[in-house]
Amino acid sequence: MTRNIGRVLLITIAGFMVIPFIYMFMTSLRVSYTAYNFKFTLDELTLNNYREIFKNTNFIIYFFNSLFISMSGVVLNVVFSSLAGYAFAKMEFRGRERIFFFMLLTLIIPSQVTLLPLYVIMRKLGWLNTYMALILPLPTAMGVFIMRQSILKVPRDLIDCARIDGCSEGRIFFEIVLPLIKPAIIALSIFTFIGAWNEFLWPLIATTSDSMRTLTVGMASMNAQYTVNYGLVMAGATLTFLPSFIFYILLQKQFEEGVALSGLKG
């Protein structure tokens, strides 16, 4: 009885959470001049809003920038976090635990606090309004934590046997460790992709030209430009939402396994 009540409650909550997405999609298929003009009927549906986005805006440029930055951030974060996680989990060096502890302390610092010093650093390096400024800040200590927690579960005897057989640390890492932590890599990839795709404040600060703006920043400017046709704005929001949603759906099973193995569950 209790389990059934819990299921009904969860289904009800899920239903309320889906309503905004239904509103967004249905409104994107109409030429609507008011945000309150919402109907569940299938009449007057049109794809003109989507055609207008691809025809009269820099949407393709924004979309490519977001996709390139997100995918590059995934690769960068996975590579550096897995290497650091392996070092903290399986290699002995002086101050290992202390360094890891202070690195985790950076997670309690709000990202907004680091925007000003990060901006100054990027300006000194001449990287403002470039992909470097948008990609390099994406790796965080959270990625290292996820990788370390997963690599800790790799049996040390397996690594010691590989060392006795003459395997180098690089070969052990790439041929033994990485295949065993694939679910954690998928989980980190999803976290990084969605975070980079939805990032707004830093791309707004670090970019000044349309050719470098991401989809979230471009959507904000489009929202200011097209204040009458809410269907056009919702069409852009729908196209912004779909890639990260599809990315998660395709890797949902591996994501759940990675979260469980990395110790983030519960």
C-alpha positions as CSV (number, residue, x, y, z in Angstrom):
1,M,0.0,0.0,0.0
2,T,2.7,2.4,0.9
3,R,4.7,1.5,-2.2
4,N,1.6,2.2,-4.4
5,I,1.1,5.6,-2.7
6,G,4.8,6.4,-3.3
7,R,4.5,5.5,-7.0
8,V,1.4,7.6,-7.4
9,L,3.1,10.6,-5.7
10,L,6.2,10.2,-8.0
11,I,4.0,10.0,-11.1
12,T,2.1,13.1,-10.1
13,I,5.3,15.0,-9.4
14,A,6.7,13.9,-12.8
15,G,3.5,15.0,-14.5
16,F,3.8,18.5,-13.1
17,M,7.5,18.6,-14.1
18,V,6.6,17.7,-17.7
19,I,4.0,20.4,-18.1
20,P,6.5,23.3,-18.8
21,F,8.1,21.2,-21.6
22,I,4.8,20.5,-23.2
23,Y,3.9,24.2,-23.0
24,M,7.3,25.1,-24.5
25,F,6.9,22.6,-27.4
26,M,3.3,23.4,-28.2
27,T,3.9,27.2,-28.1
28,S,6.9,26.7,-30.5
29,L,4.5,25.3,-33.1
30,R,2.3,28.4,-33.1
31,V,2.6,32.1,-34.0
32,S,1.7,33.4,-30.6
33,Y,1.8,37.1,-29.6
34,T,1.1,36.4,-25.9
35,A,2.7,34.0,-23.4
36,Y,-0.7,33.2,-22.0
37,N,-2.3,32.1,-25.3
38,F,-1.8,28.4,-24.7
39,K,-4.0,25.6,-26.2
40,F,-3.7,21.8,-26.1
41,T,-5.5,21.6,-29.5
42,L,-3.6,20.6,-32.6
43,D,-5.1,23.3,-34.8
44,E,-3.0,26.2,-36.2
45,L,0.2,24.2,-35.8
46,T,3.1,25.4,-38.0
47,L,6.9,25.0,-38.4
48,N,7.3,28.6,-39.4
49,N,9.0,29.5,-36.1
50,Y,11.7,26.9,-36.7
51,R,12.2,28.0,-40.3
52,E,12.5,31.6,-39.1
53,I,15.2,30.7,-36.6
54,F,17.4,28.9,-39.1
55,K,16.8,31.6,-41.8
56,N,17.0,34.9,-40.0
57,T,19.3,34.4,-37.0
58,N,22.8,33.2,-36.2
59,F,21.3,30.1,-34.6
60,I,23.6,27.7,-36.6
61,I,26.7,29.5,-35.3
62,Y,25.4,29.5,-31.8
63,F,24.5,25.9,-32.0
64,F,27.9,24.9,-33.4
65,N,29.8,26.9,-30.7
66,S,27.8,25.2,-27.9
67,L,28.3,21.8,-29.4
68,F,32.0,22.3,-30.0
69,I,32.6,23.8,-26.5
70,S,30.6,21.1,-24.8
71,M,32.2,18.2,-26.6
72,S,35.7,19.6,-26.1
73,G,35.0,20.2,-22.4
74,V,33.9,16.6,-22.1
75,V,37.2,15.3,-23.6
76,L,39.3,17.7,-21.6
77,N,37.5,17.0,-18.3
78,V,37.5,13.2,-18.8
79,V,41.2,13.1,-19.7
80,F,42.6,15.3,-16.9
81,S,40.1,14.1,-14.2
82,S,40.9,10.5,-14.9
83,L,44.6,11.1,-14.9
84,A,44.4,13.0,-11.6
85,G,42.0,10.5,-10.1
86,Y,44.3,7.7,-10.9
87,A,47.2,9.5,-9.3
88,F,45.2,10.2,-6.1
89,A,43.8,6.7,-6.0
90,K,46.6,4.4,-6.9
91,M,49.9,6.3,-6.7
92,E,51.9,7.0,-3.6
93,F,53.4,10.5,-3.2
94,R,54.0,12.9,-0.4
95,G,51.1,15.0,0.5
96,R,48.6,13.1,-1.6
97,E,45.7,13.2,0.8
98,R,46.3,16.8,1.8
99,I,46.4,18.0,-1.8
100,F,43.2,16.1,-2.6
101,F,41.5,17.6,0.5
102,F,42.4,21.2,-0.5
103,M,41.3,20.5,-4.0
104,L,37.9,19.4,-2.8
105,L,37.6,22.5,-0.7
106,T,37.4,24.5,-4.0
107,L,33.9,22.9,-4.5
108,I,32.5,25.0,-1.7
109,I,33.5,28.2,-3.5
110,P,30.6,29.6,-5.6
111,S,31.5,29.8,-9.3
112,Q,30.3,33.4,-9.4
113,V,33.2,34.4,-7.0
114,T,35.8,33.1,-9.5
115,L,34.4,35.0,-12.5
116,L,36.4,38.2,-11.9
117,P,39.8,36.6,-11.3
118,L,39.1,34.2,-14.2
119,Y,38.3,37.1,-16.5
120,V,41.5,38.9,-15.5
121,I,43.5,35.8,-16.2
122,M,41.9,35.3,-19.6
123,R,42.4,39.0,-20.5
124,K,46.1,38.8,-19.5
125,L,46.6,35.8,-21.7
126,G,44.7,37.3,-24.6
127,W,42.1,34.5,-24.7
128,L,38.9,36.5,-24.3
129,N,36.4,35.9,-27.1
130,T,38.2,32.6,-28.0
131,Y,37.4,28.9,-27.6
132,M,40.2,28.7,-25.1
133,A,38.5,30.9,-22.6
134,L,35.2,28.9,-22.9
135,I,36.7,25.4,-22.8
136,L,39.6,25.5,-20.3
137,P,37.6,26.5,-17.2
138,L,35.2,23.5,-17.6
139,P,37.2,20.8,-15.7
140,T,36.6,21.0,-12.0
141,A,37.5,19.1,-8.8
142,M,34.2,17.3,-9.0
143,G,35.4,15.4,-12.0
144,V,38.6,14.4,-10.2
145,F,36.5,13.2,-7.2
146,I,34.2,11.1,-9.4
147,M,37.2,9.5,-11.1
148,R,39.1,8.8,-7.9
149,Q,36.1,7.2,-6.2
150,S,35.6,4.9,-9.2
151,I,39.3,4.0,-9.6
152,L,39.5,3.2,-5.8
153,K,37.3,0.2,-6.6
154,V,39.8,-1.2,-9.1
155,P,41.6,-4.1,-7.3
156,R,45.2,-3.0,-6.3
157,D,46.3,-6.6,-6.8
158,L,45.4,-6.3,-10.5
159,I,47.6,-3.2,-10.9
160,D,50.4,-4.8,-8.9
161,C,50.4,-7.9,-11.1
162,A,50.5,-5.6,-14.2
163,R,53.5,-3.8,-12.7
164,I,55.3,-7.1,-12.0
165,D,54.7,-8.1,-15.6
166,G,56.5,-5.0,-16.7
167,C,53.6,-2.7,-17.7
168,S,54.3,1.0,-17.5
169,E,52.0,3.3,-15.5
170,G,50.6,4.6,-18.8
171,R,49.8,1.2,-20.1
172,I,48.2,0.2,-16.8
173,F,46.1,3.4,-16.9
174,F,44.9,3.1,-20.5
175,E,44.5,-0.7,-20.9
176,I,43.4,-1.8,-17.4
177,V,42.0,1.1,-15.4
178,L,40.0,3.0,-18.1
179,P,38.0,0.0,-19.4
180,L,37.0,-0.8,-15.8
181,I,35.7,2.7,-15.0
182,K,33.7,3.2,-18.2
183,P,30.4,3.9,-16.4
184,A,32.0,6.6,-14.3
185,I,33.5,8.2,-17.5
186,I,30.0,8.2,-19.0
187,A,28.5,9.8,-15.9
188,L,31.2,12.5,-15.9
189,S,30.7,13.1,-19.6
190,I,27.0,13.7,-19.1
191,F,27.6,16.1,-16.1
192,T,30.2,18.0,-18.1
193,F,28.2,18.2,-21.4
194,I,25.0,19.4,-19.7
195,G,26.9,21.9,-17.5
196,A,28.8,23.3,-20.5
197,W,25.7,23.3,-22.7
198,N,23.6,25.2,-20.2
199,E,26.3,27.6,-19.0
200,F,25.3,31.2,-19.5
201,L,27.1,33.7,-17.3
202,W,30.7,33.0,-18.2
203,P,30.1,32.8,-22.0
204,L,28.2,36.1,-21.6
205,I,31.2,37.7,-20.0
206,A,34.0,36.1,-22.0
207,T,32.5,36.7,-25.5
208,T,31.8,39.9,-27.3
209,S,31.0,38.9,-30.9
210,D,28.2,36.8,-32.4
211,S,30.7,34.4,-34.0
212,M,31.8,33.2,-30.5
213,R,28.5,33.3,-28.6
214,T,27.0,30.1,-27.3
215,L,23.4,29.0,-27.7
216,T,22.3,30.2,-24.3
217,V,23.7,33.7,-24.8
218,G,22.4,33.8,-28.4
219,M,18.9,32.8,-27.1
220,A,19.0,35.7,-24.6
221,S,19.7,38.1,-27.4
222,M,17.1,36.5,-29.6
223,N,14.6,36.8,-26.8
224,A,15.3,40.5,-26.6
225,Q,15.0,40.9,-30.4
226,Y,11.8,38.9,-30.8
227,T,9.7,40.1,-27.9
228,V,6.4,39.7,-29.8
229,N,6.3,36.2,-31.2
230,Y,6.6,33.9,-28.2
231,G,6.4,30.9,-30.5
232,L,9.7,31.9,-32.0
233,V,11.4,32.2,-28.6
234,M,9.9,28.8,-27.5
235,A,11.2,27.2,-30.8
236,G,14.7,28.4,-29.9
237,A,14.3,27.1,-26.3
238,T,13.1,23.7,-27.6
239,L,16.2,23.4,-29.9
240,T,18.4,24.4,-27.0
241,F,16.9,21.8,-24.7
242,L,16.9,18.8,-27.1
243,P,20.7,18.0,-27.5
244,S,21.4,17.6,-23.8
245,F,18.2,15.7,-23.3
246,I,19.0,13.3,-26.2
247,F,22.6,13.0,-24.9
248,Y,21.3,11.9,-21.5
249,I,18.6,9.5,-22.9
250,L,21.2,7.7,-25.0
251,L,23.6,7.2,-22.1
252,Q,21.0,6.9,-19.3
253,K,21.9,3.3,-18.3
254,Q,25.6,4.0,-18.2
255,F,25.0,7.2,-16.3
256,E,23.1,5.4,-13.5
257,E,25.8,2.8,-13.2
258,G,28.5,5.5,-13.1
259,V,26.7,7.4,-10.3
260,A,26.4,4.2,-8.3
261,L,30.0,3.1,-8.7
262,S,31.5,6.6,-8.0
263,G,29.8,6.8,-4.6
264,L,27.5,9.7,-5.5
265,K,24.3,7.7,-4.9
266,G,22.6,8.2,-1.6
